[in-house]
């Protein structure tokens, strides 16, 4: 099963044969992955963390990743990454390394996904949510964790600024000065001032829609854009860790060239991948031991 969540099933067959002279077909590996991937889905119970872990602030990041299914075409698999704030180590001036994370992944509706996520994070007293502006995400957080720390991903906030600037300014210098000025303002906790200044801009005909979107986006998320305050409190303000989560949990295994999955099959394989990447492979081993 380990090779099945790591490699294409046929490649797993070749790998086991060459390394351990183990004769097992790709189809047998596939059946095992689907069976025990479903066992994890049905029987997953998160262990209650120790008191010290409960009281440690934990980042909670979530986003969607598209996978290709045979019957439904491209479908969104929702992914969350959860890790303690003290596990973020700086490996270079512009790069962090996270030495331990837990993951949740679900192909389906928001409610089922958040139920899985709740089971993981419910014990942590201090949660720091970082996400883009998706309404379903912040609706869920406001409903169930209104007292949590909420941060709008800085890079998504900046993307909206760039989108409007590119459409509204024909001169490169004007565009660059606009980005520099307004970025500096909202990095200084002046998002309200930024919104007022954007209101005062009369957009050209191409930028009317992006001008409106920019104002709405910042207005809806203004309390989550206090980036200076968040950084002074020691928090990261970007969700780059989620981009890495999409890659290592989903893309490296289930989005290889030519792959198309059943909805059940991709969830089962991703369940195994989540167990591995969360350093919880012992759960799979327990299922195997009990089955034997």
N, C-alpha and C positions, 0 to 999 in steps of 0.2 A: 504493500500500500504506500509505503514511503516513496518508492520510485514512481508510483502512479500519480501521486500529487505533485511530483517534481518534474516528471517527463511525460511525453506522449506515450500512451500505453505500449505501443509497438517498440519504442525506444527503450522502455523499461525492460521489456523481454530481452532485448539484445544486451543491455547493461548487466542484468543479473547473470546471463549466460557467460559473458566474458569475464566478469569479476569473480563470481562465485561458483561458476559451472552449475547454476541453478536453472532447471528446466521448468519454466512456467510461461504460458502463452500470454500475449498482450490481452487477449479476451478474458483470461482468468484474472489478470491484474485489474482489468476494468470492472469485473463483477465484484471483486473484493472492495474496490474503492467505492463503488455505489452502495454496497451493503453497509459497510462501516461508516461511510459518510452519512448515511441515513440514520444509523444508530446514534451518532453524535447529535444529529438534528433532533431526534426524539428524546434523548436522555440527558441532554446537556444541563448540567447544574454547576453554577459557578461557586467555588468555595468562598466562604465569608473571609475577607481579609483580616489580618491582625489589626489591633487597635491603632498602632502607629501608622499603618497604611491607610486606614479609614480617615485619619485626620490629616493626612498629607493631601495637598491640593492636586487634583488630577485634571489634565487637559482632556477634553472630549471633542474630537473632530469628526465630521461626517460629510459625505458627498456621494454622488452617484457615478458608476462606471458602467459603460455599455458592453454587453456581451451578445454574441450572435446565436440566436436560438432557431431551431429548425422550423417550428410552426409559427412563432410570433415575430421573427426577424430580430432586429436589434432591440434589446430589452435592458432596462436599467437595473443593475445590481447595486443596492445601497450598501455602503461600506462605512464603518466607524473605526477610528483608532483612538485608544485610551491609554494614557501613560502618565505617571506622576511627574510633577513639575521638576523634581530634583533628579530626574533621569535624563534631562536635556543637558548635554555637555557640548561646549564649543570646541570644534576641531580646527577651525580657522576663523579669522575675523568675520567672514560672511557665511559660515557654514556650521550647523549644529549636528550633533550625533545623538541619537536617542537609543539608549542601551537596552531598554525593555519596553515592549508595548503589548497590548491585548487588542484583538480585532473582533469585529462583528461584521458579518456579510449576509445579505438577504436579497434574493431575487423575488420581488413581489411588492405588496403595498406598504405604505408608510407605517401603518398601525402594527403590522407583524414585525417589521424591522425594529421599531422603537420598543416593542415588548422585549425583543431579544436584548436590545441595548440596555433597557431598564434593569434587566436581571444582572447585568454586569456592573452598572454604575450606582445602583441604589444605595450601596453601603458607604460610598464616599461622601463625606460631609461637605467638602468644598470642591465644586466642579467649575472648571473654566472652559466654556464652550467657545470654539473658534470655527466659523463657517462663513460661506458666502451669503448672499442675500436671499436664498431660497425661502419662500414664505412658509412652506411646510416645516422646515427646520426650526425657524424662530417661533412659529406657532406652537410647536411641540415643546420647545424650551420654556416659553412664556407660560404655558399651561401647567407644566409639571415641575419646572425648576425656576420659578420666577426670581428667586433670591440668588441665583448663580451669577458668576462673572460671565458676561457676554461680550465677545469681541468679534467685530466684522473683519474678516480677512483683509488685511491692508492692501494686498495686491489686487484683489477684486475691486476694492474702493478706487484704487488708482487706475484700473482698467476702464472704468466708467469715465473718469476724467480724461483719459487719453482718447477714448472713442469720440467724445464731444469735441475735444481740441482738434483732432485730425479733420473733422468735418467743418468746423467753424473758422479755422484760421488757414488762409491760403499761403501765408508766409511762414517759412520754417522757424524763423526767429521768434515771431509772435507766438507760435504754437509752443515752442520750447520754454519761453518766458512764462507763459500761462501755466504750464505743467509745474515748473519750478516754484512759482509763487504760491499756487494753490496747494501743492503737496506740502510745502513748508508750513502753511497755515493749519491744515488738518492734522499734521504731525505735532502741532503745538496746542492741541485741544481746542482749536477755534473753528470747529465744524459749523456752528451756528453762523458765524461770520462768513464762512465759505458759502453757505446756502444763500445768505442775503446777497452776497456779491454776484453769485451765479444768476439769481433772480433779476439782477439789474442788467445782465448781458442781453442784448437783442440778437438772437441767433440768425444766421443766414438761412435761406430756404432749405438747404441740405441738412442743417443741424437742428431743426425744430424738434424732431422726435428725440434725438439724443440729449438735447437740452432738457426736455421734460423728464426723460428717464433719469438723468443725473440728479435733478432736484428731488424727484420722488425717492430715489435710492438713498440719497444722503439723509433726507428727512425721515424716512422710515427707520434708518439705522443710526441716527445721530448719537444716541446714548452708547452705541457699541463702537464708536469711532474716537474715543478719548485715548488716542494712542500714546501721547506723552505720559499720561497718568498710568496707563497699563505698563509701559516700559519702566517707569520709575518703580512700579511694584514688582518688577522682575519678570513679567510675562512676555512671552513671544507674541507677536501681533500678526504673524502670517501662518497660513495653513499648508506650508510646503510639505510638512510631514504627511499630509493626505495624498499628495501627488506620489510620494514614495510608496504609500500604502497601496494605491491602485496598481502600481507597477509590480510590487513583490507579491501581493496577495492574488491579484486577478490577472493582469496582463501577461506576466511571464509564463503562466500555465494555460489559461483558457482562451487567450486571444492570439494564438499562433496562426500562421497562414493556413487557410483552408478549413479551420475548425468551426464546426457548427454543432450545437449541443441540444439535447432535450432540456427543458426547464428543470426537471428533477435531477438529471445527470450533472449539470453544471453546478447546481447547489450542493450536491453530495461531494463532488471533488473539491469545491471551494471550502466546504466544511473541514475537510482534511487539511487543506492548505492553511486555513485559519488556525487550526490546532497546532500545526507545525510552526507557523510564524509567531504565534502567541507563546511559544515555548511550553505548550501543553500537550505534547505528543504522548505523554504518559497516559492521558485519557484514552487514546486509541489503543495503547498497549493493554490497558485494563480490560477493554472490551475483548481483545484477542485472548487474553489470559482466561477470562471468565467463560468465553466460548469454548476454550479447550477443556 
